[in-house]
Amino acid sequence: MNIKEELIEKIQSKTLVMGVCGLGYVGLPLAVDKASHGFQTIGFDIQQEKVDKVNSGINYIGDVVDADLQELVSAGKLRATSDFSFVKEIDFIAICVPTPLDSHQQPDISYVRDSTAAIARNLRRGSIVVLESTTYPGTTEELIRPLLEKESGLRCGEDFYLGFSPERVDPGNRIYNTSNTPKVVGAIGLDAAEVISMVYRAILDGEVHTVSSPAVAEMEKILENTYRNVNIGLVNELAMLCHKMDINIWEVIDAAKTKPYGFQAFYPGPGLGGHCIPLDPYYLSWKAREYGFHTSMIESSMMINDRMPEYTVSRAGQILNRLSKPLNGARILLLGVAYKQDIADYRESPALRVMEEFQRCGAETAYYDPFVPRCRYQGQWYTSLPELTPEVVGAFDLLVVTTAHSGVDYAMATKTGIPVFDCKNVMKDFQDRTNIEVL
C-alpha cells in the first residue's frame, strides 16, 4: 500500500496514533476529542506542569469535562509528555501552540518554529502534520514545509502530508465547542487534503470544509476575527461619538438589531481581549506590507480598539471630576479582569490595560473577579478581593465594570451610592440609575 492507502486504513480501523503539540486552550480539548473517539493520543508540551496534570487526570481547561479527562487517562487512551522523541510513534500531529505579538506588535512565531523543528527531528515517513495555530497566510508553505523537509530529510507530499486547519475555540461557549464546530482544512496536495479531512471527520462531530490550499485556510481564519475587529471598532467609535451627542449607544444597538436582515449586533467595551481578535489583524497587516499593501480599514479599527482602555480611564476621570475628586489618588475597583464573561481566561484582557492606565494616572486600583483569583500582568502578580460586600465597595471612589460576569451582585454595589462606570451595560435593567454611567 502507498502512504495514502495506509493512512486511510489506519483511520478506518482507528489504529492511527494521534498527537497534539501544545496542551492549552486549543490543544487539550482537541486531544480529549481524539482520544474519546477511540484513537490512541499523545499530548506534547514543554511545560512539565501541564504534562504532569494530564497524566494525573487533572483538568485545567474550562471546556474539558473533568470526568472525561480522568476516564481517558485511566483507560490509557491519552497521555502527555515533554519528550518529543515520542513523535516517532505518531501518525498525525496537530500543532496548537501560541502565536502572540512581540513588543513591536509583529508576529512572534517562535513557538511554531521551535515546535516544528522538534517534530521534524523525529518525523517518520507516512506521517501527517497539521498546523492549527492562528498565523499569517503563507506560514504553512513558507515556514513549516521547509523546516520539516530540511530537518527530517523527507519530502512533503511524497513522504509526509502537511496542512493547516485553523482552531475555532471560544472559551466558555455553551453551544459550540471543539467537537461540534465546523472545521476548515487546507493542505498541500489533493491526497493530503483528502486524508486530513478524513481524520477530522473521524474525531469531530461538526462539518469539515476542505479548501484548495493552506493559504486559503490561513486567510479564512484571519478573516473571521478581522471581521469582528472591524465591526467592534465601528461601534467603539460610535460609542465615543454618541457620548458627545448625549445618546445611549446601547439603546441604539438594541433598536438596530430589531431589523431581521442586513445587521449583526456588535457591542462597545473597554478594549479587546482573548487569543484571536486583538492579535489576528496585526498578522494580516504585517504580511500585507510584503506586497506593498496597506490594510487601511483594518488598521483604523485596530487603532480605535487599542485606544479604548485610555478612553475608558479618561471617561472615569470625567466622572470623578464632576464629584470634585481627582483621578490622581482615587481608589478604583475594577469588576472583572477576564477577557469575557464567566471564564477564567485573561489573555490580552483589556481590563488589565485599564488597570495599568489608572495606575499611570496615579490612581490606586484593586479588582474583584470570582473566576480569576490571581493574575499576572507585566511581570507582576495581582490578587482579587476575596468577596464583594457593601463595606468593601464603600472603600472605593469609583467602580468600573470591565467584565460582564453573571453572579456578581451589581445591585448591591450600586446601592452603596458609589459611582459606577458600566462599560459592559450589565446594569441596563436597573431602574435607579442615579450613580450609573455607561460607556
C-alpha positions in Angstrom: 0.0 0.0 0.0 1.1 3.6 -0.6 1.1 6.3 2.1 -2.5 7.4 1.4 -3.9 3.9 1.5 -2.0 3.1 4.7 -3.3 6.2 6.4 -6.9 5.6 5.3 -6.7 2.1 6.6 -5.5 3.3 9.9 -8.2 5.9 10.2 -10.9 3.4 9.4 -9.5 0.9 11.8 -8.8 3.5 14.5 -5.2 2.4 14.7 -3.9 5.9 13.7 -1.8 7.2 16.6 -2.7 10.9 17.3 -0.6 13.7 18.7 -1.2 17.2 19.8 1.7 19.7 20.3 0.6 22.3 22.9 -1.8 21.4 25.6 -3.5 24.7 26.2 -7.0 26.1 25.4 -6.9 24.6 21.9 -4.7 21.6 22.3 -6.1 19.8 25.3 -9.7 19.8 24.1 -8.5 18.6 20.8 -6.5 15.8 22.4 -9.5 14.8 24.5 -11.7 14.6 21.4 -9.2 12.5 19.6 -8.9 10.0 22.4 -12.7 10.0 23.1 -13.2 8.8 19.5 -11.1 5.8 20.1 -7.7 6.9 18.9 -4.5 6.5 20.9 -3.4 10.0 21.7 -0.2 11.6 23.0 0.0 15.2 24.0 3.2 17.2 23.9 4.1 20.2 25.9 7.3 21.9 27.1 5.6 22.9 30.4 6.1 19.9 32.7 3.3 21.1 35.0 0.8 20.6 32.2 2.2 17.2 31.3 2.0 16.1 35.0 -1.5 17.3 35.4 -2.7 15.5 32.2 -1.0 12.3 33.3 -2.7 12.6 36.7 -6.1 13.2 35.1 -6.2 16.7 36.5 -8.1 19.1 34.2 -7.1 22.8 33.9 -9.2 23.9 30.9 -12.8 25.0 31.3 -14.0 23.5 28.1 -12.8 20.0 29.1 -15.0 17.8 31.3 -13.0 16.6 34.3 -14.5 13.1 34.3 -13.8 12.7 30.5 -10.1 13.5 31.0 -9.8 11.2 34.0 -11.5 8.3 32.2 -9.3 8.6 29.1 -6.1 8.8 31.1 -7.1 5.9 33.2 -8.0 3.8 30.2 -4.6 4.5 28.6 -6.1 6.4 25.6 -4.5 9.7 26.5 -1.1 10.5 27.9 1.2 13.5 27.9 5.0 14.0 27.6 7.6 16.7 27.1 9.8 14.3 25.3 9.5 14.9 21.5 11.2 11.6 20.6 7.8 10.1 21.0 6.8 11.8 17.8 8.3 8.7 16.2 5.2 6.9 17.3 2.8 9.4 15.9 0.8 9.2 12.6 -1.0 12.5 12.9 0.2 15.5 14.9 -1.6 18.9 15.3 0.5 21.9 16.3 -1.6 24.1 18.7 1.0 26.5 20.2 0.7 30.2 21.0 1.2 32.8 18.3 1.5 36.1 20.2 2.8 39.5 19.1 6.2 40.8 20.1 6.9 44.1 21.7 6.8 45.8 18.3 3.3 44.3 17.6 4.8 42.0 15.0 4.1 38.2 14.8 6.1 36.1 17.2 6.2 32.7 15.5 9.0 31.3 17.7 6.7 28.7 19.3 5.6 27.5 15.9 9.1 27.4 14.6 10.5 25.6 17.7 7.7 23.0 17.8 8.1 22.3 14.1 11.8 21.8 14.5 11.3 19.4 17.4 8.7 17.4 15.4 10.9 17.4 12.3 13.8 15.8 14.1 11.6 12.9 14.9 9.2 12.8 11.9 8.9 9.4 10.2 7.7 8.5 6.7 3.9 8.2 6.4 3.1 10.9 9.0 0.7 13.9 8.9 1.5 17.3 10.3 -1.3 19.9 10.7 -0.8 23.5 12.0 -3.8 24.8 13.9 -2.2 27.9 15.5 -3.5 31.2 14.0 -0.9 32.8 11.8 -0.3 34.8 8.7 -1.2 33.5 5.2 1.8 31.6 3.9 3.1 30.2 7.2 2.5 26.5 6.3 4.1 26.6 2.9 6.8 29.2 3.5 7.9 28.2 7.1 6.6 24.8 8.2 7.3 22.9 5.0 11.0 23.9 4.5 11.7 23.3 8.2 10.1 19.8 8.1 11.9 18.8 4.9 15.3 20.1 6.0 15.3 18.6 9.5 13.7 15.3 8.6 15.1 14.7 5.1 11.6 13.7 3.9 9.6 15.2 1.1 6.3 16.8 1.6 3.6 15.1 -0.5 5.7 12.0 -1.0 6.9 11.0 2.4 4.5 13.0 4.7 1.4 15.1 4.4 1.1 18.7 5.6 -1.8 21.0 6.1 -3.4 23.9 8.0 -6.7 23.7 9.9 -7.4 26.8 12.0 -8.6 26.3 15.6 -12.0 27.6 16.4 -12.1 27.8 20.1 -14.5 30.1 22.0 -13.8 29.6 25.7 -17.0 29.4 27.8 -19.3 28.9 24.8 -22.1 26.7 26.0 -23.3 25.7 22.5 -20.2 25.3 20.3 -17.1 23.5 21.3 -14.1 21.9 19.6 -16.2 18.8 18.7 -19.2 20.3 17.1 -17.8 23.5 15.5 -17.3 23.2 11.7 -13.7 22.7 10.7 -11.8 24.1 7.7 -8.9 22.2 6.2 -6.3 23.3 3.6 -3.4 21.1 2.6 -0.5 20.8 0.2 -1.8 18.4 -2.4 -5.1 16.7 -3.1 -4.2 13.5 -1.4 -3.2 15.3 1.8 -6.4 17.4 1.8 -8.5 14.2 1.4 -6.7 12.3 4.2 -6.5 15.2 6.7 -10.2 16.0 6.2 -11.0 12.3 6.8 -9.0 12.4 10.1 -11.1 15.4 11.3 -14.3 13.8 10.3 -13.3 10.7 12.4 -12.7 12.8 15.5 -15.1 15.7 15.3 -18.9 15.9 15.1 -19.0 19.2 13.1 -18.8 19.6 9.3 -15.4 19.6 7.6 -15.0 22.1 4.8 -12.0 21.5 2.6 -10.3 24.4 0.7 -7.8 24.4 -2.1 -4.6 25.3 -0.1 -3.2 26.1 3.3 -3.0 29.8 2.4 -6.8 29.9 1.9 -7.4 28.3 5.3 -4.9 30.7 6.9 -6.6 33.7 5.4 -10.0 32.4 6.3 -9.1 32.3 9.9 -7.8 35.9 9.8 -11.0 37.0 8.0 -13.1 35.5 10.8 -11.5 37.6 13.5 -10.7 40.7 11.5 -14.4 40.9 10.6 -15.2 41.1 14.3 -12.3 43.5 15.0 -13.6 45.9 12.3 -17.2 45.8 13.5 -16.2 46.3 17.1 -14.0 49.2 16.1 -17.1 50.7 14.4 -19.3 50.5 17.4 -16.5 51.7 19.7 -16.1 54.8 17.6 -19.8 55.4 17.5 -19.9 54.9 21.3 -17.4 57.8 21.6 -19.5 60.0 19.3 -22.8 59.1 21.0 -21.3 60.1 24.3 -20.6 63.6 22.9 -24.1 63.7 21.5 -25.7 62.5 24.8 -27.1 59.4 23.0 -27.1 55.9 24.6 -25.2 53.7 22.2 -26.5 50.6 23.8 -30.1 51.7 23.1 -29.1 52.5 19.6 -27.8 49.0 19.0 -30.8 47.3 20.6 -33.0 49.3 18.2 -30.9 48.4 15.2 -30.8 44.7 15.9 -34.6 44.5 15.6 -34.0 44.5 11.8 -34.2 40.9 10.8 -31.7 41.2 7.9 -28.6 43.1 7.0 -27.4 43.8 10.5 -25.5 41.9 13.2 -25.1 43.4 16.7 -21.6 44.2 18.0 -21.0 46.0 21.3 -18.5 48.6 22.6 -16.3 47.9 25.5 -13.1 48.9 27.3 -11.0 47.2 24.7 -10.5 43.8 23.0 -9.2 40.7 24.7 -8.7 37.0 24.1 -6.4 34.9 22.0 -7.5 36.0 18.5 -9.4 39.2 17.9 -6.8 41.6 19.3 -3.9 39.8 17.5 -5.0 38.4 14.1 -5.4 41.7 12.3 -1.8 42.5 13.1 -0.7 39.3 11.4 -2.6 40.3 8.3 -1.4 43.9 8.2 2.2 42.8 8.7 2.0 40.3 5.9 0.2 42.7 3.6 3.2 45.1 3.7 5.3 42.4 2.0 3.1 43.1 -1.0 3.2 46.9 -0.7 -0.4 46.9 0.5 -1.8 48.8 3.5 -5.0 47.4 5.1 -6.3 50.9 5.9 -9.7 50.0 7.1 -8.4 47.2 9.3 -5.6 49.3 10.7 -8.1 52.1 11.5 -10.3 49.7 13.5 -7.2 48.4 15.3 -6.2 51.9 16.4 -9.7 52.6 17.6 -9.9 49.4 19.7 -6.4 49.9 21.0 -7.2 53.3 22.4 -10.3 52.1 24.3 -8.5 51.4 27.6 -7.2 55.0 27.6 -10.7 56.3 26.7 -12.2 54.3 29.5 -9.9 55.9 32.0 -10.5 59.3 30.6 -14.2 58.9 31.0 -13.7 57.6 34.5 -11.7 60.8 35.2 -14.6 62.9 34.0 -17.0 61.1 36.4 -14.7 61.8 39.3 -14.1 65.4 38.2 -17.9 66.0 38.4 -17.6 64.9 42.0 -14.7 67.2 42.7 -12.3 64.2 43.1 -9.0 64.0 41.2 -8.1 60.8 39.4 -4.7 61.0 41.0 -5.0 59.3 44.4 -8.5 58.0 43.7 -9.3 54.4 44.7 -10.7 52.4 41.8 -12.3 49.0 41.9 -12.5 47.0 38.6 -15.2 44.4 38.5 -13.7 41.6 36.3 -10.3 41.0 34.7 -11.2 38.0 32.5 -11.4 39.0 28.8 -15.0 37.8 28.6 -17.8 36.8 30.9 -17.9 33.7 33.1 -14.5 32.3 32.2 -11.0 32.3 33.9 -9.1 33.3 30.7 -7.5 36.8 31.0 -5.2 36.6 27.9 -4.9 40.1 26.4 -7.7 41.3 28.7 -8.5 45.0 28.2 -9.2 45.2 32.0 -5.5 44.8 32.7 -4.6 47.6 30.4 -7.3 49.8 32.0 -5.8 49.0 35.4 -2.4 49.9 34.1 -3.6 53.2 32.7 -5.3 54.0 36.0 -2.1 53.4 37.9 -0.2 55.5 35.4 -2.5 58.4 36.3 -1.8 57.9 40.0 -4.9 56.1 41.0 -4.9 53.1 43.4 -6.5 50.0 41.9 -8.0 46.7 43.0 -10.1 44.1 41.3 -12.8 41.6 42.0 -13.2 38.6 39.8 -14.7 35.3 41.1 -13.2 33.5 38.1 -9.7 34.9 38.3 -8.4 34.8 41.9 -4.9 35.7 40.7 -3.5 37.1 37.5 -0.1 38.1 36.2 0.5 41.2 34.1 3.7 42.9 33.0 5.7 40.6 35.3 3.6 41.4 38.4 1.0 39.3 40.2 -2.4 40.7 41.3 -4.9 39.2 43.6 -8.7 39.5 43.5 -10.6 40.8 46.5 -11.9 37.7 48.3 -15.5 39.0 48.3 -17.7 41.9 47.3 -19.6 43.4 50.2 -21.1 46.9 50.9 -18.2 47.5 53.3 -15.6 46.6 50.6 -17.3 48.6 47.9 -17.7 51.6 50.2 -13.9 51.9 50.5 -13.6 53.0 46.8 -14.3 56.2 45.0 -15.4 54.6 41.7 -16.5 51.1 40.4 -15.7 50.2 36.8 -17.4 47.2 35.3 -14.8 45.7 32.8 -16.2 42.2 32.5 -19.8 41.2 32.4 -19.7 38.2 34.8 -23.0 36.8 35.8 -23.4 36.0 39.5 -21.8 39.3 40.6 -24.1 41.3 42.9 -24.2 44.5 40.9 -27.4 45.7 42.6 -25.7 45.6 46.0 -22.7 47.5 44.5 -24.9 50.3 43.1 -26.9 50.7 46.3 -23.8 51.7 48.2 -24.1 55.1 46.3 -20.5 54.8 45.0 -20.4 56.0 41.3 -20.3 53.2 38.7 -18.9 53.3 35.2 -20.6 50.4 33.5 -18.5 49.6 30.4 -20.5 46.4 29.6 -24.1 47.6 30.2 -24.7 44.9 32.8 -27.0 47.2 34.7 -29.2 48.1 31.8 -32.4 46.9 33.6 -31.7 48.8 36.8 -34.5 51.4 37.5 -32.4 53.7 39.7 -29.6 54.9 37.6 -28.6 57.9 39.7 -25.0 56.8 40.2 -24.6 54.7 37.0 -22.9 55.9 33.8 -22.5 53.6 30.7 -19.7 53.6 28.2 
